[in-house]
Amino acid sequence: MERDHFRSEEKNRRGITQESDMGGMKFWRSVSLYGVLPVITLMSVNLALHMQEQHKCGHARKTRPEFVPYEYLRIRNKRFPFGDGTRTLFHNPEINALPGGYEDEM
């Protein structure tokens, strides 16, 4: 209760009335409705068209990198508590390598 009273006193001391305070709210509401939302819409359409173009050209699927058995990568000090213990929870066999290499190359 004291905070609300303090804020109203502070606004009155600065000469801010409720009507002038509403002007700022109207400004930012109009900026977000007429500025930000159209930009988000245009960027979404641009992204969708770009993805369609990539899919038609065959660039959507990239080749995976060659497996190199670096000793500091894919360290398993403790088995995962699910599955066989070597695959992560969101394991993708086409992209994620196991400590011995990709599954289809093993």
Secondary structure, 3 states (H helix, E strand, C coil): CHHHHHHHHHHHHHCCCHHHHHHHHHHHHHHHHHHHHHHHHHHHHHHHHHHHHHHHHCCCCCCCCCCCCCCCCCCCCCCCCCCCCCCCCCCCCCCCCECCECHHHC
